[in-house]
Amino acid sequence: MPSEHADNTHGEPARETAETDALALKILVAGGFGVGKTTLVGAVSEIRPLRTEEVLSEAGQSVDDTDGVDRKTTTTVAMDFGRITIRSGLSLYLFGTPGQDRFWFLWDELSQGALGAVVLADTRRLEDCFPAVDYFEHRGIPFVVAVNCFAGARAYGEREVSRALDLDLGTPVVLCDARDRDSGKEVLIRMVEYAGRMHTARLLDSVS
C-alpha cells in the first residue's frame, strides 16, 4: 500500500495548496501622456514588462498633446503589463493605460475586474490627470493619486494636490519617484490598503 505521505515526496500537494491560496489582484496605472506610467510599471515589475510602445509620428502631432514632454519619442498604444509580489501569497498584476484621448476606448476593457488604480500626476501638467480622476470617481473604482516628482518641478504638498484636483475626502495622495522600485512599491501598498478598506466598507453597507 502506498504511504499516505508518498504524494508529498515531490511536494505536489503542497504546491497545489500554495497556488490555491495565492491571491492575484489587478491594478491599473493611469494618468496623462508622458507622466511616467510605463516607467513605474517597468521599475517595480519582477518580470520583464510587456510594453506596447510605438514611435511618435507626424501623423499623430495633430491629436497628441506633447506640450511639456517635448523629449518624449514613444507612446503606449495599448497597455503596459507587469507583475510584482507584495508579500508571500499576494501578487499584483499591473496594467498601464494609454494616456492619449484617442486610446481611451481601451480603458473600459482594462478596468474590468480591477481592485483599484494608481493615477500618476505631474505637478507641471496637473490638469492632464483630471480625466483619469473623473473616470475612476464616476465608476466607483478606488484610486490613489501618486505625484511623480520630476526634477525641476515645483514641490507641492499632498493637501495642495488634493485641493487642486478636488478629490473626494479620504482619497490618498502620495509623493513618489516612478523610476525607483521601492518608491513605486510603497505607492502600490497604499493602493491595496485603501482599496481594501473601501471594498470592506461597501460590503458592510450592503448588508446593513
KEDOVEX-611685 format. One record per residue (C-alpha): residue number from 1; residue in three letters; chain; x, y, z. Coordinates in Angstrom, 3 decimals, decimal comma, m for minus. Layout:
// residues N
<node><resi>NUM</resi><resn>ALA</resn><chain>A</chain><X>X</X><Y>Y</Y><Z>Z</Z></node>
...
//
This chain:
// residues 208
<node><resi>1</resi><resn>MET</resn><chain>A</chain><X>0,000</X><Y>0,000</Y><Z>0,000</Z></node>
<node><resi>2</resi><resn>PRO</resn><chain>A</chain><X>1,415</X><Y>3,418</Y><Z>m0,910</Z></node>
<node><resi>3</resi><resn>SER</resn><chain>A</chain><X>2,359</X><Y>5,546</Y><Z>2,057</Z></node>
<node><resi>4</resi><resn>GLU</resn><chain>A</chain><X>m0,052</X><Y>8,349</Y><Z>2,872</Z></node>
<node><resi>5</resi><resn>HIS</resn><chain>A</chain><X>2,943</X><Y>10,635</Y><Z>2,647</Z></node>
<node><resi>6</resi><resn>ALA</resn><chain>A</chain><X>4,060</X><Y>9,399</Y><Z>m0,767</Z></node>
<node><resi>7</resi><resn>ASP</resn><chain>A</chain><X>2,358</X><Y>12,244</Y><Z>m2,623</Z></node>
<node><resi>8</resi><resn>ASN</resn><chain>A</chain><X>4,396</X><Y>14,718</Y><Z>m0,638</Z></node>
<node><resi>9</resi><resn>THR</resn><chain>A</chain><X>7,673</X><Y>13,259</Y><Z>m1,924</Z></node>
<node><resi>10</resi><resn>HIS</resn><chain>A</chain><X>7,719</X><Y>15,729</Y><Z>m4,793</Z></node>
<node><resi>11</resi><resn>GLY</resn><chain>A</chain><X>5,837</X><Y>18,422</Y><Z>m2,942</Z></node>
<node><resi>12</resi><resn>GLU</resn><chain>A</chain><X>2,923</X><Y>18,409</Y><Z>m5,407</Z></node>
<node><resi>13</resi><resn>PRO</resn><chain>A</chain><X>0,025</X><Y>18,723</Y><Z>m2,907</Z></node>
<node><resi>14</resi><resn>ALA</resn><chain>A</chain><X>1,892</X><Y>21,490</Y><Z>m1,074</Z></node>
<node><resi>15</resi><resn>ARG</resn><chain>A</chain><X>2,479</X><Y>23,287</Y><Z>m4,371</Z></node>
<node><resi>16</resi><resn>GLU</resn><chain>A</chain><X>m1,181</X><Y>22,964</Y><Z>m5,328</Z></node>
<node><resi>17</resi><resn>THR</resn><chain>A</chain><X>m2,228</X><Y>24,337</Y><Z>m1,939</Z></node>
<node><resi>18</resi><resn>ALA</resn><chain>A</chain><X>0,127</X><Y>27,273</Y><Z>m2,285</Z></node>
<node><resi>19</resi><resn>GLU</resn><chain>A</chain><X>m1,212</X><Y>28,044</Y><Z>m5,745</Z></node>
<node><resi>20</resi><resn>THR</resn><chain>A</chain><X>m4,777</X><Y>27,813</Y><Z>m4,479</Z></node>
<node><resi>21</resi><resn>ASP</resn><chain>A</chain><X>m4,075</X><Y>30,119</Y><Z>m1,538</Z></node>
<node><resi>22</resi><resn>ALA</resn><chain>A</chain><X>m2,180</X><Y>32,686</Y><Z>m3,645</Z></node>
<node><resi>23</resi><resn>LEU</resn><chain>A</chain><X>m4,066</X><Y>35,903</Y><Z>m4,323</Z></node>
<node><resi>24</resi><resn>ALA</resn><chain>A</chain><X>m3,558</X><Y>37,916</Y><Z>m7,504</Z></node>
<node><resi>25</resi><resn>LEU</resn><chain>A</chain><X>m5,017</X><Y>41,415</Y><Z>m7,743</Z></node>
<node><resi>26</resi><resn>LYS</resn><chain>A</chain><X>m5,415</X><Y>43,607</Y><Z>m10,803</Z></node>
<node><resi>27</resi><resn>ILE</resn><chain>A</chain><X>m4,262</X><Y>47,223</Y><Z>m10,502</Z></node>
<node><resi>28</resi><resn>LEU</resn><chain>A</chain><X>m4,457</X><Y>49,922</Y><Z>m13,172</Z></node>
<node><resi>29</resi><resn>VAL</resn><chain>A</chain><X>m1,774</X><Y>52,574</Y><Z>m13,596</Z></node>
<node><resi>30</resi><resn>ALA</resn><chain>A</chain><X>m3,290</X><Y>55,612</Y><Z>m15,286</Z></node>
<node><resi>31</resi><resn>GLY</resn><chain>A</chain><X>m2,610</X><Y>59,280</Y><Z>m15,877</Z></node>
<node><resi>32</resi><resn>GLY</resn><chain>A</chain><X>m1,783</X><Y>61,790</Y><Z>m18,574</Z></node>
<node><resi>33</resi><resn>PHE</resn><chain>A</chain><X>0,505</X><Y>61,438</Y><Z>m21,556</Z></node>
<node><resi>34</resi><resn>GLY</resn><chain>A</chain><X>4,186</X><Y>61,160</Y><Z>m20,586</Z></node>
<node><resi>35</resi><resn>VAL</resn><chain>A</chain><X>3,574</X><Y>61,185</Y><Z>m16,828</Z></node>
<node><resi>36</resi><resn>GLY</resn><chain>A</chain><X>5,614</X><Y>58,033</Y><Z>m16,123</Z></node>
<node><resi>37</resi><resn>LYS</resn><chain>A</chain><X>3,186</X><Y>55,094</Y><Z>m16,295</Z></node>
<node><resi>38</resi><resn>THR</resn><chain>A</chain><X>5,473</X><Y>52,902</Y><Z>m18,391</Z></node>
<node><resi>39</resi><resn>THR</resn><chain>A</chain><X>8,421</X><Y>53,864</Y><Z>m16,175</Z></node>
<node><resi>40</resi><resn>LEU</resn><chain>A</chain><X>6,573</X><Y>52,912</Y><Z>m12,970</Z></node>
<node><resi>41</resi><resn>VAL</resn><chain>A</chain><X>5,418</X><Y>49,531</Y><Z>m14,281</Z></node>
<node><resi>42</resi><resn>GLY</resn><chain>A</chain><X>8,911</X><Y>48,761</Y><Z>m15,539</Z></node>
<node><resi>43</resi><resn>ALA</resn><chain>A</chain><X>10,578</X><Y>49,844</Y><Z>m12,297</Z></node>
<node><resi>44</resi><resn>VAL</resn><chain>A</chain><X>8,522</X><Y>47,642</Y><Z>m9,982</Z></node>
<node><resi>45</resi><resn>SER</resn><chain>A</chain><X>7,846</X><Y>44,609</Y><Z>m12,181</Z></node>
<node><resi>46</resi><resn>GLU</resn><chain>A</chain><X>9,668</X><Y>41,424</Y><Z>m11,211</Z></node>
<node><resi>47</resi><resn>ILE</resn><chain>A</chain><X>9,136</X><Y>40,034</Y><Z>m14,705</Z></node>
<node><resi>48</resi><resn>ARG</resn><chain>A</chain><X>10,161</X><Y>41,588</Y><Z>m17,981</Z></node>
<node><resi>49</resi><resn>PRO</resn><chain>A</chain><X>7,315</X><Y>44,063</Y><Z>m18,552</Z></node>
<node><resi>50</resi><resn>LEU</resn><chain>A</chain><X>5,167</X><Y>43,863</Y><Z>m21,648</Z></node>
<node><resi>51</resi><resn>ARG</resn><chain>A</chain><X>5,164</X><Y>47,177</Y><Z>m23,459</Z></node>
<node><resi>52</resi><resn>THR</resn><chain>A</chain><X>3,200</X><Y>48,329</Y><Z>m26,480</Z></node>
<node><resi>53</resi><resn>GLU</resn><chain>A</chain><X>5,110</X><Y>51,479</Y><Z>m27,298</Z></node>
<node><resi>54</resi><resn>GLU</resn><chain>A</chain><X>5,317</X><Y>52,980</Y><Z>m30,759</Z></node>
<node><resi>55</resi><resn>VAL</resn><chain>A</chain><X>7,392</X><Y>55,868</Y><Z>m32,042</Z></node>
<node><resi>56</resi><resn>LEU</resn><chain>A</chain><X>5,519</X><Y>59,157</Y><Z>m32,174</Z></node>
<node><resi>57</resi><resn>SER</resn><chain>A</chain><X>4,807</X><Y>60,063</Y><Z>m35,786</Z></node>
<node><resi>58</resi><resn>GLU</resn><chain>A</chain><X>3,998</X><Y>63,249</Y><Z>m37,649</Z></node>
<node><resi>59</resi><resn>ALA</resn><chain>A</chain><X>0,505</X><Y>61,858</Y><Z>m38,273</Z></node>
<node><resi>60</resi><resn>GLY</resn><chain>A</chain><X>m0,216</X><Y>61,993</Y><Z>m34,547</Z></node>
<node><resi>61</resi><resn>GLN</resn><chain>A</chain><X>1,009</X><Y>65,536</Y><Z>m33,972</Z></node>
<node><resi>62</resi><resn>SER</resn><chain>A</chain><X>m2,453</X><Y>66,986</Y><Z>m34,517</Z></node>
<node><resi>63</resi><resn>VAL</resn><chain>A</chain><X>m4,060</X><Y>64,738</Y><Z>m31,864</Z></node>
<node><resi>64</resi><resn>ASP</resn><chain>A</chain><X>m1,302</X><Y>64,104</Y><Z>m29,305</Z></node>
<node><resi>65</resi><resn>ASP</resn><chain>A</chain><X>m0,561</X><Y>66,962</Y><Z>m26,919</Z></node>
<node><resi>66</resi><resn>THR</resn><chain>A</chain><X>3,193</X><Y>66,800</Y><Z>m26,289</Z></node>
<node><resi>67</resi><resn>ASP</resn><chain>A</chain><X>3,417</X><Y>70,187</Y><Z>m24,603</Z></node>
<node><resi>68</resi><resn>GLY</resn><chain>A</chain><X>5,727</X><Y>69,824</Y><Z>m21,623</Z></node>
<node><resi>69</resi><resn>VAL</resn><chain>A</chain><X>7,042</X><Y>66,417</Y><Z>m22,752</Z></node>
<node><resi>70</resi><resn>ASP</resn><chain>A</chain><X>8,933</X><Y>67,538</Y><Z>m25,860</Z></node>
<node><resi>71</resi><resn>ARG</resn><chain>A</chain><X>11,639</X><Y>64,917</Y><Z>m25,365</Z></node>
<node><resi>72</resi><resn>LYS</resn><chain>A</chain><X>9,198</X><Y>62,019</Y><Z>m25,407</Z></node>
<node><resi>73</resi><resn>THR</resn><chain>A</chain><X>9,610</X><Y>59,985</Y><Z>m28,606</Z></node>
<node><resi>74</resi><resn>THR</resn><chain>A</chain><X>7,343</X><Y>56,973</Y><Z>m27,961</Z></node>
<node><resi>75</resi><resn>THR</resn><chain>A</chain><X>3,807</X><Y>56,380</Y><Z>m26,770</Z></node>
<node><resi>76</resi><resn>THR</resn><chain>A</chain><X>1,845</X><Y>53,444</Y><Z>m25,325</Z></node>
<node><resi>77</resi><resn>VAL</resn><chain>A</chain><X>m0,815</X><Y>52,378</Y><Z>m27,822</Z></node>
<node><resi>78</resi><resn>ALA</resn><chain>A</chain><X>m2,477</X><Y>49,545</Y><Z>m25,880</Z></node>
<node><resi>79</resi><resn>MET</resn><chain>A</chain><X>m1,148</X><Y>48,875</Y><Z>m22,389</Z></node>
<node><resi>80</resi><resn>ASP</resn><chain>A</chain><X>1,866</X><Y>48,115</Y><Z>m20,245</Z></node>
<node><resi>81</resi><resn>PHE</resn><chain>A</chain><X>1,852</X><Y>44,934</Y><Z>m18,175</Z></node>
<node><resi>82</resi><resn>GLY</resn><chain>A</chain><X>3,936</X><Y>43,856</Y><Z>m15,212</Z></node>
<node><resi>83</resi><resn>ARG</resn><chain>A</chain><X>3,773</X><Y>41,817</Y><Z>m12,018</Z></node>
<node><resi>84</resi><resn>ILE</resn><chain>A</chain><X>5,068</X><Y>42,356</Y><Z>m8,506</Z></node>
<node><resi>85</resi><resn>THR</resn><chain>A</chain><X>4,848</X><Y>40,166</Y><Z>m5,410</Z></node>
<node><resi>86</resi><resn>ILE</resn><chain>A</chain><X>3,989</X><Y>42,345</Y><Z>m2,409</Z></node>
<node><resi>87</resi><resn>ARG</resn><chain>A</chain><X>4,362</X><Y>39,516</Y><Z>0,077</Z></node>
<node><resi>88</resi><resn>SER</resn><chain>A</chain><X>4,115</X><Y>35,741</Y><Z>0,095</Z></node>
<node><resi>89</resi><resn>GLY</resn><chain>A</chain><X>0,798</X><Y>34,753</Y><Z>m1,429</Z></node>
<node><resi>90</resi><resn>LEU</resn><chain>A</chain><X>m0,077</X><Y>38,241</Y><Z>m2,748</Z></node>
<node><resi>91</resi><resn>SER</resn><chain>A</chain><X>0,817</X><Y>39,373</Y><Z>m6,241</Z></node>
<node><resi>92</resi><resn>LEU</resn><chain>A</chain><X>m0,279</X><Y>42,427</Y><Z>m8,164</Z></node>
<node><resi>93</resi><resn>TYR</resn><chain>A</chain><X>m0,835</X><Y>42,416</Y><Z>m11,906</Z></node>
<node><resi>94</resi><resn>LEU</resn><chain>A</chain><X>m0,224</X><Y>45,915</Y><Z>m13,219</Z></node>
<node><resi>95</resi><resn>PHE</resn><chain>A</chain><X>m1,936</X><Y>47,279</Y><Z>m16,306</Z></node>
<node><resi>96</resi><resn>GLY</resn><chain>A</chain><X>m0,682</X><Y>50,643</Y><Z>m17,524</Z></node>
<node><resi>97</resi><resn>THR</resn><chain>A</chain><X>m3,305</X><Y>52,503</Y><Z>m19,548</Z></node>
<node><resi>98</resi><resn>PRO</resn><chain>A</chain><X>m2,547</X><Y>54,620</Y><Z>m22,638</Z></node>
<node><resi>99</resi><resn>GLY</resn><chain>A</chain><X>m2,523</X><Y>58,329</Y><Z>m21,889</Z></node>
<node><resi>100</resi><resn>GLN</resn><chain>A</chain><X>m3,865</X><Y>59,900</Y><Z>m25,071</Z></node>
<node><resi>101</resi><resn>ASP</resn><chain>A</chain><X>m7,532</X><Y>60,697</Y><Z>m25,605</Z></node>
<node><resi>102</resi><resn>ARG</resn><chain>A</chain><X>m7,695</X><Y>58,602</Y><Z>m28,772</Z></node>
<node><resi>103</resi><resn>PHE</resn><chain>A</chain><X>m6,963</X><Y>55,392</Y><Z>m26,843</Z></node>
<node><resi>104</resi><resn>TRP</resn><chain>A</chain><X>m9,440</X><Y>55,882</Y><Z>m24,011</Z></node>
<node><resi>105</resi><resn>PHE</resn><chain>A</chain><X>m11,819</X><Y>53,319</Y><Z>m25,520</Z></node>
<node><resi>106</resi><resn>LEU</resn><chain>A</chain><X>m9,430</X><Y>50,699</Y><Z>m24,098</Z></node>
<node><resi>107</resi><resn>TRP</resn><chain>A</chain><X>m9,979</X><Y>51,843</Y><Z>m20,522</Z></node>
<node><resi>108</resi><resn>ASP</resn><chain>A</chain><X>m13,340</X><Y>50,116</Y><Z>m20,069</Z></node>
<node><resi>109</resi><resn>GLU</resn><chain>A</chain><X>m11,803</X><Y>46,800</Y><Z>m21,085</Z></node>
<node><resi>110</resi><resn>LEU</resn><chain>A</chain><X>m8,728</X><Y>47,225</Y><Z>m18,912</Z></node>
<node><resi>111</resi><resn>SER</resn><chain>A</chain><X>m10,712</X><Y>48,313</Y><Z>m15,838</Z></node>
<node><resi>112</resi><resn>GLN</resn><chain>A</chain><X>m12,864</X><Y>45,169</Y><Z>m15,692</Z></node>
<node><resi>113</resi><resn>GLY</resn><chain>A</chain><X>m12,042</X><Y>43,209</Y><Z>m12,550</Z></node>
<node><resi>114</resi><resn>ALA</resn><chain>A</chain><X>m9,583</X><Y>45,801</Y><Z>m11,224</Z></node>
<node><resi>115</resi><resn>LEU</resn><chain>A</chain><X>m9,277</X><Y>46,185</Y><Z>m7,451</Z></node>
<node><resi>116</resi><resn>GLY</resn><chain>A</chain><X>m8,251</X><Y>49,810</Y><Z>m7,889</Z></node>
<node><resi>117</resi><resn>ALA</resn><chain>A</chain><X>m5,950</X><Y>52,217</Y><Z>m9,670</Z></node>
<node><resi>118</resi><resn>VAL</resn><chain>A</chain><X>m2,944</X><Y>54,466</Y><Z>m9,308</Z></node>
<node><resi>119</resi><resn>VAL</resn><chain>A</chain><X>m3,325</X><Y>57,845</Y><Z>m11,013</Z></node>
<node><resi>120</resi><resn>LEU</resn><chain>A</chain><X>0,106</X><Y>59,298</Y><Z>m11,731</Z></node>
<node><resi>121</resi><resn>ALA</resn><chain>A</chain><X>0,310</X><Y>63,084</Y><Z>m11,701</Z></node>
<node><resi>122</resi><resn>ASP</resn><chain>A</chain><X>2,886</X><Y>65,625</Y><Z>m12,825</Z></node>
<node><resi>123</resi><resn>THR</resn><chain>A</chain><X>2,501</X><Y>68,941</Y><Z>m10,987</Z></node>
<node><resi>124</resi><resn>ARG</resn><chain>A</chain><X>3,764</X><Y>70,784</Y><Z>m14,081</Z></node>
<node><resi>125</resi><resn>ARG</resn><chain>A</chain><X>0,752</X><Y>69,451</Y><Z>m16,006</Z></node>
<node><resi>126</resi><resn>LEU</resn><chain>A</chain><X>m1,664</X><Y>68,594</Y><Z>m13,220</Z></node>
<node><resi>127</resi><resn>GLU</resn><chain>A</chain><X>m4,708</X><Y>69,089</Y><Z>m15,441</Z></node>
<node><resi>128</resi><resn>ASP</resn><chain>A</chain><X>m3,641</X><Y>66,074</Y><Z>m17,537</Z></node>
<node><resi>129</resi><resn>CYS</resn><chain>A</chain><X>m4,756</X><Y>63,660</Y><Z>m14,814</Z></node>
<node><resi>130</resi><resn>PHE</resn><chain>A</chain><X>m8,273</X><Y>65,121</Y><Z>m14,455</Z></node>
<node><resi>131</resi><resn>PRO</resn><chain>A</chain><X>m9,767</X><Y>62,657</Y><Z>m16,988</Z></node>
<node><resi>132</resi><resn>ALA</resn><chain>A</chain><X>m8,372</X><Y>59,664</Y><Z>m15,063</Z></node>
<node><resi>133</resi><resn>VAL</resn><chain>A</chain><X>m9,610</X><Y>61,038</Y><Z>m11,737</Z></node>
<node><resi>134</resi><resn>ASP</resn><chain>A</chain><X>m13,085</X><Y>61,623</Y><Z>m13,194</Z></node>
<node><resi>135</resi><resn>TYR</resn><chain>A</chain><X>m13,134</X><Y>58,174</Y><Z>m14,802</Z></node>
<node><resi>136</resi><resn>PHE</resn><chain>A</chain><X>m12,445</X><Y>56,285</Y><Z>m11,578</Z></node>
<node><resi>137</resi><resn>GLU</resn><chain>A</chain><X>m14,635</X><Y>58,504</Y><Z>m9,400</Z></node>
<node><resi>138</resi><resn>HIS</resn><chain>A</chain><X>m17,655</X><Y>58,086</Y><Z>m11,677</Z></node>
<node><resi>139</resi><resn>ARG</resn><chain>A</chain><X>m17,223</X><Y>54,308</Y><Z>m11,769</Z></node>
<node><resi>140</resi><resn>GLY</resn><chain>A</chain><X>m16,595</X><Y>53,904</Y><Z>m8,054</Z></node>
<node><resi>141</resi><resn>ILE</resn><chain>A</chain><X>m13,138</X><Y>52,402</Y><Z>m8,575</Z></node>
<node><resi>142</resi><resn>PRO</resn><chain>A</chain><X>m10,842</X><Y>53,146</Y><Z>m5,607</Z></node>
<node><resi>143</resi><resn>PHE</resn><chain>A</chain><X>m7,674</X><Y>55,007</Y><Z>m6,554</Z></node>
<node><resi>144</resi><resn>VAL</resn><chain>A</chain><X>m4,719</X><Y>56,866</Y><Z>m5,122</Z></node>
<node><resi>145</resi><resn>VAL</resn><chain>A</chain><X>m3,007</X><Y>59,838</Y><Z>m6,728</Z></node>
<node><resi>146</resi><resn>ALA</resn><chain>A</chain><X>0,759</X><Y>59,395</Y><Z>m6,940</Z></node>
<node><resi>147</resi><resn>VAL</resn><chain>A</chain><X>2,638</X><Y>62,605</Y><Z>m7,675</Z></node>
<node><resi>148</resi><resn>ASN</resn><chain>A</chain><X>5,692</X><Y>61,756</Y><Z>m9,763</Z></node>
<node><resi>149</resi><resn>CYS</resn><chain>A</chain><X>8,334</X><Y>64,188</Y><Z>m8,507</Z></node>
<node><resi>150</resi><resn>PHE</resn><chain>A</chain><X>10,167</X><Y>65,287</Y><Z>m11,646</Z></node>
<node><resi>151</resi><resn>ALA</resn><chain>A</chain><X>13,462</X><Y>67,140</Y><Z>m11,302</Z></node>
<node><resi>152</resi><resn>GLY</resn><chain>A</chain><X>12,979</X><Y>70,879</Y><Z>m11,591</Z></node>
<node><resi>153</resi><resn>ALA</resn><chain>A</chain><X>9,236</X><Y>70,743</Y><Z>m10,879</Z></node>
<node><resi>154</resi><resn>ARG</resn><chain>A</chain><X>7,853</X><Y>72,890</Y><Z>m8,089</Z></node>
<node><resi>155</resi><resn>ALA</resn><chain>A</chain><X>7,192</X><Y>70,856</Y><Z>m4,961</Z></node>
<node><resi>156</resi><resn>TYR</resn><chain>A</chain><X>3,604</X><Y>70,690</Y><Z>m3,729</Z></node>
<node><resi>157</resi><resn>GLY</resn><chain>A</chain><X>2,271</X><Y>69,038</Y><Z>m0,584</Z></node>
<node><resi>158</resi><resn>GLU</resn><chain>A</chain><X>m0,289</X><Y>66,261</Y><Z>m0,575</Z></node>
<node><resi>159</resi><resn>ARG</resn><chain>A</chain><X>m3,067</X><Y>68,565</Y><Z>0,658</Z></node>
<node><resi>160</resi><resn>GLU</resn><chain>A</chain><X>m2,342</X><Y>71,118</Y><Z>m2,062</Z></node>
<node><resi>161</resi><resn>VAL</resn><chain>A</chain><X>m2,607</X><Y>68,463</Y><Z>m4,762</Z></node>
<node><resi>162</resi><resn>SER</resn><chain>A</chain><X>m5,790</X><Y>67,066</Y><Z>m3,229</Z></node>
<node><resi>163</resi><resn>ARG</resn><chain>A</chain><X>m7,416</X><Y>70,513</Y><Z>m3,255</Z></node>
<node><resi>164</resi><resn>ALA</resn><chain>A</chain><X>m6,236</X><Y>71,276</Y><Z>m6,784</Z></node>
<node><resi>165</resi><resn>LEU</resn><chain>A</chain><X>m7,761</X><Y>68,038</Y><Z>m8,082</Z></node>
<node><resi>166</resi><resn>ASP</resn><chain>A</chain><X>m10,895</X><Y>68,432</Y><Z>m5,934</Z></node>
<node><resi>167</resi><resn>LEU</resn><chain>A</chain><X>m10,543</X><Y>64,848</Y><Z>m4,727</Z></node>
<node><resi>168</resi><resn>ASP</resn><chain>A</chain><X>m13,203</X><Y>63,131</Y><Z>m2,665</Z></node>
<node><resi>169</resi><resn>LEU</resn><chain>A</chain><X>m12,461</X><Y>63,248</Y><Z>1,051</Z></node>
<node><resi>170</resi><resn>GLY</resn><chain>A</chain><X>m10,082</X><Y>60,473</Y><Z>2,054</Z></node>
<node><resi>171</resi><resn>THR</resn><chain>A</chain><X>m8,604</X><Y>59,804</Y><Z>m1,397</Z></node>
<node><resi>172</resi><resn>PRO</resn><chain>A</chain><X>m4,881</X><Y>59,273</Y><Z>m0,713</Z></node>
<node><resi>173</resi><resn>VAL</resn><chain>A</chain><X>m2,217</X><Y>61,434</Y><Z>m2,332</Z></node>
<node><resi>174</resi><resn>VAL</resn><chain>A</chain><X>1,370</X><Y>60,185</Y><Z>m2,175</Z></node>
<node><resi>175</resi><resn>LEU</resn><chain>A</chain><X>4,661</X><Y>61,563</Y><Z>m3,472</Z></node>
<node><resi>176</resi><resn>CYS</resn><chain>A</chain><X>6,859</X><Y>59,187</Y><Z>m5,429</Z></node>
<node><resi>177</resi><resn>ASP</resn><chain>A</chain><X>9,677</X><Y>58,678</Y><Z>m7,885</Z></node>
<node><resi>178</resi><resn>ALA</resn><chain>A</chain><X>8,361</X><Y>56,433</Y><Z>m10,682</Z></node>
<node><resi>179</resi><resn>ARG</resn><chain>A</chain><X>11,920</X><Y>55,346</Y><Z>m11,503</Z></node>
<node><resi>180</resi><resn>ASP</resn><chain>A</chain><X>12,551</X><Y>53,925</Y><Z>m8,030</Z></node>
<node><resi>181</resi><resn>ARG</resn><chain>A</chain><X>11,306</X><Y>50,414</Y><Z>m7,261</Z></node>
<node><resi>182</resi><resn>ASP</resn><chain>A</chain><X>10,913</X><Y>50,927</Y><Z>m3,511</Z></node>
<node><resi>183</resi><resn>SER</resn><chain>A</chain><X>9,028</X><Y>54,180</Y><Z>m4,043</Z></node>
<node><resi>184</resi><resn>GLY</resn><chain>A</chain><X>6,711</X><Y>52,549</Y><Z>m6,570</Z></node>
<node><resi>185</resi><resn>LYS</resn><chain>A</chain><X>6,131</X><Y>49,585</Y><Z>m4,293</Z></node>
<node><resi>186</resi><resn>GLU</resn><chain>A</chain><X>5,073</X><Y>51,892</Y><Z>m1,448</Z></node>
<node><resi>187</resi><resn>VAL</resn><chain>A</chain><X>2,523</X><Y>53,507</Y><Z>m3,767</Z></node>
<node><resi>188</resi><resn>LEU</resn><chain>A</chain><X>1,078</X><Y>50,100</Y><Z>m4,649</Z></node>
<node><resi>189</resi><resn>ILE</resn><chain>A</chain><X>0,877</X><Y>49,052</Y><Z>m0,997</Z></node>
<node><resi>190</resi><resn>ARG</resn><chain>A</chain><X>m1,055</X><Y>52,244</Y><Z>m0,194</Z></node>
<node><resi>191</resi><resn>MET</resn><chain>A</chain><X>m3,342</X><Y>51,472</Y><Z>m3,128</Z></node>
<node><resi>192</resi><resn>VAL</resn><chain>A</chain><X>m4,090</X><Y>47,935</Y><Z>m1,931</Z></node>
<node><resi>193</resi><resn>GLU</resn><chain>A</chain><X>m4,677</X><Y>49,059</Y><Z>1,651</Z></node>
<node><resi>194</resi><resn>TYR</resn><chain>A</chain><X>m7,003</X><Y>51,885</Y><Z>0,600</Z></node>
<node><resi>195</resi><resn>ALA</resn><chain>A</chain><X>m8,946</X><Y>49,737</Y><Z>m1,874</Z></node>
<node><resi>196</resi><resn>GLY</resn><chain>A</chain><X>m9,307</X><Y>47,023</Y><Z>0,751</Z></node>
<node><resi>197</resi><resn>ARG</resn><chain>A</chain><X>m10,838</X><Y>49,484</Y><Z>3,216</Z></node>
<node><resi>198</resi><resn>MET</resn><chain>A</chain><X>m13,190</X><Y>50,858</Y><Z>0,560</Z></node>
<node><resi>199</resi><resn>HIS</resn><chain>A</chain><X>m14,410</X><Y>47,443</Y><Z>m0,545</Z></node>
<node><resi>200</resi><resn>THR</resn><chain>A</chain><X>m14,918</X><Y>46,335</Y><Z>3,066</Z></node>
<node><resi>201</resi><resn>ALA</resn><chain>A</chain><X>m16,928</X><Y>49,468</Y><Z>3,836</Z></node>
<node><resi>202</resi><resn>ARG</resn><chain>A</chain><X>m19,126</X><Y>48,926</Y><Z>0,777</Z></node>
<node><resi>203</resi><resn>LEU</resn><chain>A</chain><X>m19,694</X><Y>45,299</Y><Z>1,737</Z></node>
<node><resi>204</resi><resn>LEU</resn><chain>A</chain><X>m20,742</X><Y>46,308</Y><Z>5,255</Z></node>
<node><resi>205</resi><resn>ASP</resn><chain>A</chain><X>m23,083</X><Y>48,981</Y><Z>3,845</Z></node>
<node><resi>206</resi><resn>SER</resn><chain>A</chain><X>m24,709</X><Y>46,446</Y><Z>1,553</Z></node>
<node><resi>207</resi><resn>VAL</resn><chain>A</chain><X>m25,560</X><Y>44,042</Y><Z>4,389</Z></node>
<node><resi>208</resi><resn>SER</resn><chain>A</chain><X>m26,575</X><Y>46,637</Y><Z>6,947</Z></node>
//
